[in-house]
């Protein structure tokens, strides 16, 4: 009798564990978004989109060809966040980050320096690690190897702001300015110095998000994981027990049916 009731208890725990719902995390959320550039007065300048003929994005008036980015936040904001792209033309480099400009004298940006940055696709670089020769779309298509960084974004989905922050080779972090020239988006340490070196009209800008979707990640709670583990162990124990006689199995089936309902009998092991 003790063996039969022990088996029954294991069956019930196993069925309960397998029927547990998956609980959504309260904080981890996967976002999809497009990026909008605005001027200092808050006027929309356009949607950030790939330019197939150049190394940094251009601005489009409509969302139709806007670059779609994905990211995950623990809460509503975060720093040193990686963005991945869904529809970028810069294939082979999954992260949308910052890339050293072709005519920059070195990797660092600063007030008074015309050194600039492309917004482009790159391989992963560790957050806060500074410029890396990690591989990026520009370098893969040119004979010049340029540094890049992926985890450069500060995001706030309440304010809908997207702020880049380049880390210099000495790990200093001067403000990274965003500016527009010839309808293309650049970053750098000094928009005025850039304009002096490359004398075409420059407009200071900020980047903003338009959220397309926000989906909480589904993860089991710790208690659910423990119960599920116990249920799996129960199945293992049941498999090792001797095969019940027909009479024993009928008695066990009747008891399980009363406890959890007849629909779950197929889950009881006969081995």
N, C-alpha and C positions, 0 to 999 in steps of 0.2 A: 504493500500500500504506500509506504514512504517513497519508493522509487517512482510510482505512478504520479503522486502529487508533486514531486520534485520536477518531473518532466513537464507536468502541466504548467507549473509556475514559469519555467523557462520558456515554454511556448507563448504564454501571455506576454511576458516581457519582450520577447522577440517581435511579436506582432505589434505591440505598442511602439517599439522603437522604429520599426520600419514604416509605421503610419505617421510618424512625427512630421509636422509641416516644417518647411524651411523658413526661418525667420529673417526678415530683411534688416540689414544693419541700419542703425539710426543716423550714421554720419557719412560713410563712404558712398559717394555718388559719382556715377559716370556721366559726363557731359559731352554733348556735341554742340558746336557753335560756329558761327562765322565772325570775322573780325571787321570792324568799322573804324575808319580813321576820321577824326574830327579836328577842326582847327581850334585856336585858343578861345574863340567865342562859343564853342560848342556846336558849330555848324558841321553837318556831315559832309565829308569830302569824297567818300566813296567806300566801297567794299574792297578789302584786300583780296587780290586774285593773282594767280601765277601769270607771269609773262613768258611765253615760250621763246622769246627772242632776247631775254636779258636775265641777269642773275639775282635781281631783287624784285619783289612783287610790284605790280601796278595797281591803280585804283579803278574800279568799275562803278558805274552809276547804279547798277542793279545787282541783285543777289544771285542772279542766274549762274554766273561763273565764279562766284565767291569761293575762296578756299575754305574747306570744312576741316575743323580741327577737333580732336578728341582729347579729353583730359579727365583725371580723377581727383577729387578733393575730399579730404577728411573734414567735413564741415562746409562752410561757405567761402573760405578763403585759404590761400596758401602761398608760399614762396618757393623759389627754385623748382617750379613745376615744369614737367616735360609736356609738350604738345606733340601729338602725332597727327598726321594728315591722312585724310580719306581720298582726296581727289587731286593730289598734287601731281604736276607733270615731272617733278624732280624725282624720278623713280630710283629705288635702291637705297634711299637714305630716309628713314622713317620719321625723324624728329624735325619739327619746325623750330629753328633756333636762330642764332646769330653767327655770321661768318665774316671773318676779316675782309675788309674791302681790298680790291685788287691793287689800288694805288696807295694804300696806307704804307707808311714807312716801317711800321712794326705792329704787333698785335694789340698794343695798349691804346686806350682812348683817354682824353683828359681835356679840361678847359684850356683853350689856347691852341689845341692840336686839331688839324684838319682830318686826322685819321677817322675812318668811318667804317660802318658795318653793313653788310647785306642782311636782309631777313631771308633765310633760305634753309634748305633741308640738309641735315647733318646726321652722322651717327651719334650714338649716346656718348655723353661726357659726364663724369661724376659731378653732382651739385657742388658749386663753390670751388672747383678745382682749377679754374683759370683756363686760358686758351690751350687747346689741344689739337695736335695733328691727328684727329680721330677719323678723318675722312668726311668729305661733304660733296655736294653736287658740283659746286664750282671746281674744286680740285680734280674731280674725276673727269672733267671735260676740258681741262686746260693743263698746261705744263707747269703751272705755278701751284705749289702746295700752300694752302691758306689754313690758318687755325680756325676753330669754331667751338661753340659751346651749345649744349642742348637745354640744360635745366636753368633757363634764364628768366622765367616768367613769374611775375607776381600777379595773382588773380584774386578778384573779389566778385563773386557772382551776385551779390546784393547791389553793389555799386556798378556792376558790369564793366569793370576796368581791367585792362591787360597792360602791365607795365614791364618792359624789359630791363634787365640789369646784367650788364657785362662785367665779368670779373677779370681784372688785369693780371698780368703775369706775376706781380708781387702780391696778388690777392686783395689789392685795394678795389673799391667799388665806387668810382665816381658816378654821378647820375648819368644814365644813358638817355640821351635825348632822341626823340623820333622826329623826323622831318621829311618833307616831300619836295622832290625836285623833278621836274619834267614828268609829273604824274607817277613817279616811282617812290617807294617807301625805303628810307634809310634809317640807320641808327648811328650814333656817334657821341662824342663828348662835348662838341661845340659846333652848333649849327652855323654860327656866324663865321667861324674859322673855315668850315667846309665851303661856305658860300664865297669867301675870299679866294680860296684855292680853285674852286669850280664855279665861276661867276654866271650862274643861271639862277632865276628866282627860286628862293627856298621858303617854304611855309612850315612853321613849327606845328606839330600835331600830337595828338594823344590817340591811343588805341583803346577800343571798346569792344565788348562782346554782345552778340545777339544769340541768345541761347535757343538752340533748335530742339533739344531734348535733355532731360535730366532723369536718370534711372538709378534708384538705390541698388547697390550690390546686395545680392541675397547670400547670406552666410548663416550657418547653424549657430545657435547659441551654445556656450560651453556645456550647459546641462544637457542639451540635446545630443551633443557629440558623445558625452559620457553614456547616456542611455542607449544610443545607437551602438556604441562599442560593446556594451553589455549584451545587447540583443544579438550581435554577431557572435560573441563568445557563446551565448546560449545555443545558437544554431550549431556551433561546433560540438558542444557537449551532446546535443541531441543526436548528431550523426554518429557519435561513438557508442551510444546505447544499443542494447540488443534490439532486434526487430520484435515489436509487440505481437502477441497472438491476436487473431481476429477479434476475440472477445475483449481483450484489453484495449485494442484500438477503438472499438465501438464505444467503450466507456469513456475513454479520453476524448473522443470526438464530441460526445454528448456534453461533457463538461466544458470544453473549449467553446462549443457553439453557444452555450448559455452565457459564457463570460464575455465573448467578443463578437458574437454574431456568426451565423453560418457562412457568410460570404468569404471569410478568411481561412476556411479549412484547408484550402489548397496550399497554404504556406506551411502547414505542419509536415515535418519530414517523417517519412516512414522508414528511414534507414538507421 
